Amino acid sequence: MPSPQEILAELRKIRYPGLTRDIVSFGMIKDIEVASGGVTVILSTASVKPEAIARISNDVQQAVAAMTGVPAVKVEIEQAPTLRMTAATLQKRAIPGVRHVIAVASGKGGVGKSTVAVNLALALAAMGWRVGLMDADVYGPSVAMMVGIGEQVRVTKDRRIVPLERFGVRYVSMALFISDETAVIWRGPMVTKLESEFLFNVEWGDLDCLVIDMPPGTGDAQLTITQRVALDGGVIVTTPQEIALLDVKRGVAMFQEVNVPVLGVVENMSYHLCRKCNHRQEIFAHGGGERLAQALAVPFLGALPMVRELREGADSASPLVATRPDDPVSAIFKSMASKIIARLDASGAAKPA
């Protein structure tokens, strides 16, 4: 009879359907039990499509049965434990005057999440929506740099924060309250307190949509937001390479575990497009985000190329969608915004005034 370690090594040869990553590194093997009567493999299948589960189960069955000394194989499907709680337990609150709240998240840093959040907010504004933008990344705030600081933040008589406004979007960020040289060295409770201030103590006014630029990852700060405010949906940003796609699964699971619908996946840095010769080069591979979105049964919003203008716009507080609305990449953002609006309408949410 093979050992659990030997069986695990054999299971590493099984690829997740449509991807090059194996099911072991994808976190699908919860346990392997070896007994005199045979082998039992327990699969953890949160956020996986039923047809993918069936195929993986069959592949596991065949792979283990082919090993020497295995009399019988049993594959058990176990739903991963979730954080789902009732709305009363979570105490989710609506933000007065704000019709929709969506969160832009990523499983890891460095995928261009903030760039996507800023330009997506501007694309929604270009569709005629009144839009707010909240930078929830306390340790690495970048929204203010991308949109522009310009002036001092004001506070009302009853100590409510007045957001800045540029390009028709109201926004608030930790960067508006500290200097560029100041490091934010805070523990978790202080971070969650500030996030609550930005959510519920800002004079957002009447908005059709508040876009929240979430911190990267799926830790305490992210769960605090998803559990505290009534979100209409989440958008996951990734890059095409496999190491980034693994974190998409975690991001999707985070939203699903707190009953927040996933509005879609965005594949950033999908390819490099030369502006001079129009040559397309897939530096980080291509299409992984779309394939994983299909595997996880969530919408795919679109793929964004690597272009200099998008990076330069973010660095100079001149975001592409606002300063170059006719650019082909701006058109992609507007297409994503249209899909998000359609999803919100389809869910029965009220249309903006």
C-alpha positions in Angstrom: 0.0 0.0 0.0 1.5 3.4 -0.9 2.0 6.1 1.8 -0.1 9.3 1.8 3.1 11.2 0.7 3.5 8.9 -2.3 -0.2 9.3 -3.2 0.1 13.1 -2.9 3.1 13.0 -5.2 1.0 11.1 -7.8 -1.8 13.6 -7.4 0.5 16.5 -8.2 0.5 15.2 -11.8 -3.2 16.0 -12.2 -3.8 19.5 -13.6 -6.7 21.7 -12.8 -9.0 21.7 -15.9 -7.9 24.4 -18.3 -4.9 25.4 -16.3 -1.3 24.3 -15.9 -1.3 24.3 -12.1 -1.9 21.0 -10.4 -4.8 20.3 -8.0 -2.4 19.9 -5.0 -0.9 23.3 -5.2 -4.4 24.6 -6.0 -5.4 23.6 -2.5 -7.9 21.0 -3.4 -6.5 18.0 -1.5 -7.8 18.2 2.1 -6.8 14.8 3.3 -5.6 11.3 2.3 -6.6 8.3 4.4 -4.8 5.0 3.8 -6.4 1.9 5.4 -6.4 -1.9 4.9 -9.5 -1.6 2.8 -8.1 1.0 0.4 -7.5 4.8 0.0 -9.8 7.7 0.6 -9.0 11.1 -0.9 -11.0 14.0 0.4 -11.3 17.0 -1.9 -12.0 20.5 -0.8 -14.1 22.2 -3.6 -15.1 25.7 -2.6 -15.8 27.9 -5.6 -15.3 25.1 -8.2 -17.8 24.3 -11.0 -19.6 21.0 -10.7 -18.2 19.8 -14.1 -14.7 20.5 -13.0 -15.3 18.6 -9.7 -16.5 15.6 -11.7 -13.5 15.6 -13.9 -11.1 16.0 -11.1 -12.7 13.3 -9.0 -12.5 10.9 -12.0 -8.8 11.8 -12.6 -8.0 11.2 -8.9 -9.9 7.9 -8.9 -7.9 6.6 -11.9 -4.5 7.9 -10.8 -4.7 6.3 -7.3 -6.3 3.1 -8.6 -3.3 2.7 -11.0 -0.8 2.7 -8.1 0.6 -0.7 -7.0 -1.0 -2.2 -3.9 -4.2 -0.1 -3.9 -7.2 -2.4 -3.5 -9.9 0.3 -3.7 -10.2 4.0 -4.0 -12.9 6.3 -2.6 -13.1 10.1 -3.4 -15.1 12.2 -1.0 -16.2 15.8 -1.9 -16.2 18.2 1.0 -17.3 21.8 0.8 -14.7 24.0 2.4 -15.9 25.7 5.6 -17.2 29.2 5.0 -17.6 32.3 6.9 -21.2 32.8 5.9 -23.3 34.4 8.6 -26.6 36.0 8.7 -27.0 39.7 7.8 -27.9 40.5 11.4 -24.7 38.8 12.7 -22.5 40.6 10.2 -24.3 43.9 10.9 -23.9 45.0 7.3 -24.8 48.7 6.9 -25.9 50.7 3.9 -24.2 54.0 3.3 -26.8 56.8 3.2 -27.2 58.3 -0.2 -25.1 55.6 -1.9 -27.1 53.3 -4.3 -24.4 50.7 -5.0 -21.1 49.7 -3.4 -18.6 47.6 -5.3 -15.2 46.4 -4.1 -12.2 46.0 -6.4 -9.9 43.3 -4.9 -6.9 41.1 -5.7 -5.5 38.0 -4.1 -2.0 39.5 -4.2 -0.2 42.8 -4.7 1.4 44.0 -7.8 -1.3 43.2 -10.3 -2.5 46.8 -11.0 -5.6 46.7 -8.8 -5.5 50.4 -7.9 -5.0 51.4 -11.5 -8.0 49.3 -12.5 -10.1 50.7 -9.6 -9.4 54.3 -10.5 -10.0 53.9 -14.2 -13.1 51.8 -13.7 -14.5 54.5 -11.4 -13.9 57.0 -14.1 -15.5 54.8 -16.7 -18.6 54.5 -14.6 -18.6 58.3 -14.3 -18.3 58.5 -18.1 -21.5 56.4 -18.3 -23.3 59.1 -16.5 -23.1 57.7 -13.0 -22.3 59.8 -9.9 -19.2 58.0 -8.5 -17.2 57.9 -5.3 -13.8 56.2 -4.9 -12.5 55.0 -1.5 -8.9 53.9 -1.0 -9.1 51.2 1.6 -5.4 50.3 1.4 -4.1 52.0 4.6 -0.5 50.8 4.4 0.0 51.5 0.7 -2.5 54.1 -0.4 -2.1 55.1 -4.1 -5.5 56.3 -5.2 -4.7 60.0 -4.2 -1.5 59.9 -6.3 -3.3 58.5 -9.3 -6.2 61.0 -9.1 -4.4 64.0 -7.6 -4.2 65.5 -4.1 -4.3 69.2 -4.9 -6.0 70.5 -1.8 -6.5 70.0 1.9 -9.2 67.7 3.2 -11.9 69.6 5.1 -14.0 68.4 8.0 -17.5 69.6 8.8 -18.7 71.0 12.1 -19.9 67.6 13.2 -16.5 66.2 12.3 -17.4 64.4 9.1 -14.8 64.2 6.3 -15.5 66.0 3.0 -14.0 64.0 0.1 -12.0 65.7 -2.6 -13.3 65.7 -6.2 -11.5 65.5 -9.5 -12.6 64.4 -12.9 -16.2 64.2 -11.5 -15.3 61.5 -9.0 -15.3 62.1 -5.2 -12.5 60.3 -3.4 -10.8 59.8 -0.1 -7.5 58.1 0.8 -5.1 57.8 3.7 -2.5 59.5 1.6 -4.5 62.8 2.0 -3.8 62.8 5.7 -0.1 61.9 5.8 3.1 63.1 4.1 4.8 61.0 1.4 7.6 60.2 3.9 5.3 59.0 6.7 5.0 55.2 7.2 1.7 53.9 8.6 2.6 51.6 11.4 -0.7 50.5 12.8 -2.2 47.4 14.2 -5.3 45.8 12.9 -7.9 47.5 15.2 -6.7 51.0 14.1 -6.9 50.0 10.4 -10.4 48.7 10.7 -11.4 51.8 12.6 -10.1 54.0 9.8 -11.9 51.9 7.2 -15.2 52.4 9.1 -14.5 56.2 9.1 -14.0 56.2 5.4 -17.2 54.2 4.8 -19.6 55.8 7.2 -18.1 59.2 8.3 -17.5 60.7 4.9 -19.9 63.2 3.3 -20.3 61.1 0.1 -23.5 62.8 -0.8 -25.8 61.2 -3.4 -23.8 58.6 -5.4 -24.9 56.0 -7.9 -21.8 53.9 -7.0 -19.0 53.9 -4.5 -15.9 52.0 -5.7 -13.7 50.6 -2.9 -10.1 50.0 -3.8 -9.4 47.1 -1.4 -6.1 46.2 0.2 -4.4 43.3 -1.6 -4.9 39.8 -0.2 -7.7 38.2 1.8 -6.9 39.1 5.4 -8.6 40.8 8.3 -8.9 44.2 6.8 -10.6 42.9 3.7 -13.0 40.7 5.6 -13.9 43.7 7.9 -15.1 45.7 4.8 -17.0 42.8 3.2 -18.7 42.0 6.5 -19.4 45.6 7.6 -20.8 47.3 4.5 -23.6 46.1 2.3 -21.7 45.3 -1.0 -23.5 44.9 -4.3 -20.5 43.0 -5.7 -16.8 42.5 -6.1 -14.4 42.7 -9.0 -11.2 40.6 -8.9 -8.1 41.8 -10.7 -5.3 39.4 -11.7 -2.5 39.0 -14.2 -2.3 36.0 -16.6 0.6 34.0 -14.9 -0.3 31.0 -12.8 1.1 32.3 -9.5 -1.4 35.2 -9.7 -4.3 33.0 -10.8 -4.0 30.9 -7.7 -4.9 33.9 -5.6 -7.9 34.6 -7.7 -9.5 31.5 -6.3 -9.0 32.9 -2.8 -10.4 36.3 -3.7 -13.5 34.7 -5.3 -13.9 32.5 -2.2 -13.6 35.5 0.1 -16.5 37.2 -1.6 -18.6 34.1 -1.8 -18.0 33.3 1.9 -19.6 36.6 3.0 -22.5 36.3 0.4 -21.1 39.0 -1.9 -21.7 38.3 -5.6 -18.6 38.4 -7.9 -19.3 40.8 -10.7 -16.3 39.6 -12.7 -12.6 39.0 -13.2 -10.3 41.5 -14.9 -7.0 40.2 -16.5 -4.5 43.1 -16.3 -1.2 43.2 -18.1 -2.7 40.6 -20.5 -0.3 41.5 -23.3 2.0 44.2 -24.5 0.9 46.2 -27.5 3.5 48.2 -29.4 2.0 51.6 -30.4 4.4 52.0 -33.3 4.1 48.6 -35.1 1.0 47.2 -33.4 2.9 44.1 -32.5 1.3 42.1 -29.7 3.5 40.2 -27.3 2.1 38.0 -24.5 4.8 38.6 -21.8 3.0 37.0 -18.9 1.1 34.4 -21.0 -2.5 35.2 -21.9 -6.0 34.1 -21.2 -5.4 32.6 -17.8 -7.8 34.9 -16.1 -10.6 34.1 -18.5 -10.1 30.4 -18.2 -10.1 30.6 -14.4 -13.2 32.8 -14.4 -15.0 30.1 -16.5 -13.7 27.3 -14.2 -15.0 29.2 -11.1 -18.3 30.1 -12.8 -17.9 33.9 -12.5 -18.1 36.5 -15.3 -15.0 37.6 -17.2 -15.0 41.4 -17.7 -12.1 41.8 -20.1 -8.4 41.8 -20.6 -6.2 45.0 -20.4 -2.9 45.4 -22.3 0.4 46.7 -21.0 0.6 50.2 -22.5 2.9 53.1 -21.4 0.0 55.6 -21.4 -1.8 53.7 -18.7 1.2 53.7 -16.4 2.1 57.3 -17.1 -1.4 58.4 -16.4 -1.4 56.7 -13.0 2.0 58.2 -12.1 1.1 61.8 -13.1 -2.4 62.0 -11.6 -3.8 62.0 -15.2 -5.7 58.7 -15.4 -6.2 57.4 -18.9 -10.0 57.2 -19.0 -10.3 60.8 -17.9 -7.5 62.4 -20.0 -7.7 60.2 -23.1 -11.3 59.0 -23.3 -11.0 58.0 -26.9 -8.0 55.7 -26.3 -8.6 52.0 -27.1 -7.8 51.0 -23.5 -10.3 53.6 -22.2 -12.8 51.8 -24.4 -12.0 48.5 -22.7 -12.6 50.1 -19.3 -15.9 51.6 -20.5 -16.9 48.1 -21.8 -16.2 46.7 -18.3 -18.2 49.5 -16.7 -21.2 48.6 -19.0 -21.0 45.0 -18.0 -21.0 45.9 -14.3 -24.0 48.2 -14.7 -25.8 45.4 -16.6 -25.0 43.0 -13.8 -26.3 45.4 -11.1 -29.5 46.0 -13.1 -30.0 42.3 -13.7 -29.7 41.7 -9.9 -32.8 43.9 -9.4 -30.9 46.9 -8.0 -32.5 50.2 -8.7 -31.2 52.2 -11.6 -29.5 55.6 -10.9 -31.6 58.7 -11.1 
